[in-house]
Amino acid sequence: MKTVVVMGAGKIGSAIALMLAATGDYSVVVADRSAEQLAKIDSHPAISTATVDISDRASLLEVLKGKFAVLSAAPFNLTGKIAEAARDAGVHYLDLTEDVATTKKVEELAEGAKTAFIPQCGLAPGFISIVANDLAKRFDKLDSVRMRVGALPQYPSNALNYNLTWSTDGLINEYIEPCEAIVEGKLVTVPAMEEREEFSLDGVTYEAFNTSGGLGTLAKSLEGNVRTMNYRTIRYPGHQAIIKALLNDLNLKNRRDVLKDLFENALPATMQDVVVIFVTVCGWREGRYMQETYANKVYAGVVAGKRMSAIQITTAAGITTVLDLLADGKLPASGFVRQEEISLDDFLANRFGHLYHPEAAHVKQAS
């Protein structure tokens, strides 16, 4: 049995801990600075808790000492400190961050490390990169890679057509920070919330627009080999216009605390959500211009004996699958590991990755 530390006792951290503990192969220590949050963690013989302030380096190193790996489900602005401690403690490091600057820091820390550093192990970035790279490898020459993901309420009932389904801080960061894209073969920065488009899937109309972090390291990996590559977040129509008014006209992009308070007190959370995954790759194969598409919808469901939201399932399944693959020797055990190095077949064949598979009860292969 391998012992791992999950940093962060929120909705995602608790889901990760329960999924790992339920296998009987992992002993999990959930660490958080909030005793109140730790008290909400599901009771399980393989789960223990530790009150740890991430800014307290000595306490952080102590809880990591002798462990197999640390999985960060903490806010993106704290992830760098956990990565530093993982390097010093000599444990494997995995995170869920979508923050570009944090990932660059993790890559620097991984230089010469004797353990693996694997950032962006969630949904987007994460699974989306694995899918896109798998599709890209089917072509002799690439033209475009378009990655679209959205965590949406099944039953929208407000002007934003949205409910909170995950980290408010992470959501705001995606809406504000610059986005990476490949335009005419070159890696560039484009503004968030722009380049809106509409598309339909299973008779439902969606909008999508630029948000930060979703491309992960795949942009750098494919730079020079693809003409166009971008990532956009999926929402129901009308969402982008209102958010842009809040960010720009009311200048809330420079008052994140106010925007966070507004979201958390005006937008109800929901467990009745759906994650929409839509990836399209175009290019040439055997002299013909071809298109390959992956479309999937993951719904809330019961996992490890507990009802979880779709965003909990997809995010937790991403990082637990990568941990399993690492433990099984299917990933490099040292240095910086990119999501696109992970085989889609290996991912979907995994006991956690299977939660993304169309055969799973809560997954619907979109047409």
N, C-alpha and C positions, 0 to 999 in steps of 0.2 A: 504494500500500500504506500502510495506517495502522498506526502503532506504538502499542501499548497496554501498560500495566503491569498485571500481575496480582499483587496483594499477598497472599501466602500460598501456600506450596508444598505444602500438604496434598493430600488426595485430591480435593477439589473444585477447588482452584486448579490442580492438574496437569491435571485433565480439561478445565477451561476453556481452558488454554493450548494443549493438543493439538488441541482442536476448532477453535479459531481459526486456529492455524498450518496445519492441514490444508487450509484453504480456499484458501491462497495469497494472500489479501487482507489478512492482518494479520501484522505482525511483533510478537512478544510478548516482553516482558521479565518474567520471573518473579522477584519480590523476596521475600526472607525473611531473617530474622536467623540462621537455622540453615543453615550450609554443608552439614551432613549431609542435611538435608531437600532442599536444592537439588540435591544430587548424585543424588537419586532421580528428578528430572524427566526425562521422556522426551526423548531426543535427537531434535532436528529442526532443519533449517537455519533455520527462522523463529523458533526459540525460543532466547533467551539468558537468563542468570541474573544476579542482583545481590544481594550480601549487604547487607541494609539492616535496621537496627533502627528500627522505627516510632517509637520514642521519641526518636530522633536526628533532629530536625526538618531540619537542614541536609542530611543524607544523603537524607532522604525527598524534599525539594524538588528535589534534584539529579537523582534518578532520574525524577521526574515532568516535569522541564523539557523542553518541546518535544513532549510526547506528545499523542496525540489524547484518550486517556481512561485513567483508572485504575479497575480493577475490584477491589473489596475482597472477598477470600475469607479474610480474617483473622478471629480471634475477635472477637465482638461488642464486647468492652470496649476494643478498639483501633481500631475503625472510625471513631470520632469524630475521632481524630488524622489519619487518612488524608483524611477529608472536609475538614478545616481546610487541610491541605497542598494538596489539589486546588483549593480556592478561591484560595489564594495563587499557585499555579502556573498557574492559568488553564486547567485541563484538565477535561474532562467526568468526572463521578463516578458510579459505579454500585456498589451493594453487595448483600449477601445477608442483611442483618441481620433478625432477628425481634424485636430489642430495641426496645421502645416509646420509651424515653428517647433512644436513639441516633437514631432516626428524627426525633424532634422537634428534635434538635440539627441534623441535616442540613437540615431544613426552614428553620431559622433561618439557616444558612449560605447557603442558596440565595437568600435575599432579595437582590435586586439583582445577582445573579451573572450574568456574561456567558456562562457555560457551564451545561450541564444537570446537575442533581443528581437522580439517580433511585435511591432506596433500595428495598430489599425486592424484588429482582429474581429471587428463587429460585422455590421451589415454593409454600411457604406461610409467610409472605406471598409473593406474586408471582403465579404462574400461577393460583392459586386465586381471587385477586381479579379477574383478567381474566375468568375463566369466570363468576363470580358476577355481575359487572356486566353481562356480555353477556346472561345470562338475565334479569336484573332489567329491562333495557331493553325486554323483550318484553311487559311488562305496562303497563296503564293506571294501575293503583294496586297498590302492593306491600303484602303482609301479612307474609311471613316470608322470611328468607334463612338457610339453614343450610349451613355449610361444614365438610366433614370430610375430613381427610387423614391418612394414616399410611404410614410407611416400615417395613415389616415383614419378618422373615425368611420365606422360603418354607417352611422346614422347622424350626419352633420345637421346641426340645428341652430346655427348662429350665422351672422353675416360673414365671418371669416371661414365658414365651412370647415371648422377645425376644433379639435380638442387636444389638450396636452396629453402626450403619450410617452414622453421621455424627458431627459434633462432640459430644463428651461435655459440654463447657461449654455449648453451645447447648441440648442436651437438658435439662440440669439447670436452666438458666435458664427454659425453657418450663414445667417442672414446678413451679417455685417462685414466679415472679413473678406479680403480679395480672394478670387477663385483662380485656380490654374486651369489652363486649357491648351490644346495644341491647335494652332491656326496656321494653315499652309506650311505644315511641317515643323513649326517652331513652337517651343514651350513659352507661353505668354501668360500674363495676368489679366483677368477680366473682372469687371465689377460684379458683386453679388446682386441678386434680385433682377437682373436684366436678361435680355434675349428670351423673352417669354414665347412659348409655343403651346399649341393644343394638340391632343391626340385622343383617340378612343380605343378602349380595350373592353371587350365583352359588353359593348353597348353603353359603357359609361364614359363620359367626356372628362378629361383631366387637363390641367395646365401644368407646365414645367418651366423652371427658370433657374438661372445660375445660383448655386450656393457653394460655400467654401468646403474644401477638404475631401470631397467624395471621390476624387480620382486617386487619392493615395499616392503611392510611389509608382503606379503604373504609367503615369504621364512621363516620368523620367525614363522608364524602361523602354517605352515605345517612341520616344522623341526621335525624329529622323526617319521613322519607319511607317508613319501614318500621316496623312494630309490633315485630317480633322479629328479631334478627340475632345469630348466635353462631358461634364457631369451636371445634371440638373435634378432638383428636387421636385417631386410630384405633389400637387395639391388639387383640390377641386377648384373650378373656375371662380374668380373673384377674390381669391385670397391674396394674390400678389399685389393688387392695386391698393388694398387697404393697408397692408404691411408697409408698402413703400410710402404711403402718406404718413404713417406713424414714424417711420425712420427718418424721412427727409423733411416733410412739411412741418412736423412737430419736433424735429431734431432729436428724437429719442435714440438715434444711433449713438449719440454722444452722452446719453443718460441711461446707461444700461440698467442701473438699479431701478429706475422708474419703469422701464419697459418690462423688466422681470416681475416687478410688483403688479403691474397691470395684467400681464399674462396669467400669473398664478392666482389672482383674485377675481379675474373676469372670465377666464376660460376654464371650464371644468375639465378635470382629467377623465379618462374613460378606459375601461378594460375591454370594450367592444370595438376593437380596431382591426385594420387590415393593412398588411404591408404589401405594396405593389412593387414588383421588380421587373424592369423592362430594359433589355440590352439589345442593341442592334449594331451589327458590324457589317460593313460592305468592303468588297475588294475583289481581286481577280484570282480565279482558280482555273487552271488548265485553259487559260486564254479567255475565259468568260467573266464578265462582271456579275458578281453574285452577292446575295445578302443572307446572313444567318441571324436569327433572332431567338432570344431567350425571354420568355414571359411567364411570370409566376405570381400567385397571390397567396400569402400566408395569413391565416386567421388566428384569432385567439383560440386557445384550447387547453386541455389538461396535459401537463407534462410533469413527470416525477410525482404524480399524485396531487398536484396543485393546479388550479386554473391560472393560466398566465396570459398576458396580453400578447398580441402578435409581435410587438416590438421587443418585449422581453424574450420571447422564444427565439426570434431571429438573431438578436444581438448576443444573447447568452450561448446559443448554439454555435455561433461563429467562433467565439474564444475558447469554448470547451472542446470543440472539434480540433482546433489548432493545438491545444494542450495535449490532447490524446495522440495526435499525429507526432508531436514532438516526443512524447513519452514512448511511443512505439518505434522510434528511430526512423520515421519517414520524413523528417525535416532535419536540416543541419543543426547540430547541437551547440554551435558556437557562432558568434558574429551576428551580423545584421541579416535578418530573413524577411524578404518581401512577400506580400500576399500572393503576388503573381507567380511565385515559385511553388505554390501549393497546387497539386493536381485536383481538378474538379471531381474526377472519378473517385479519388481517395477521400475527398471531403464528403461527397454524398453517400459513400459506402460506410462512413463512420457512424457509430450509434447516435452521436449528437447531430452530425451533419444530415442524417436521414430525416431530421425534422423539417428540412427544406425540400425533401423529395416529394414529387407529386403523389406518391403512394401513401404519404402520411395523411391522416384523417382531416387535419386542419389546413391542408394545402390544396390549392386548385390551380392546375395548369391553365394559364390564360390562353385564349385563342386569338 
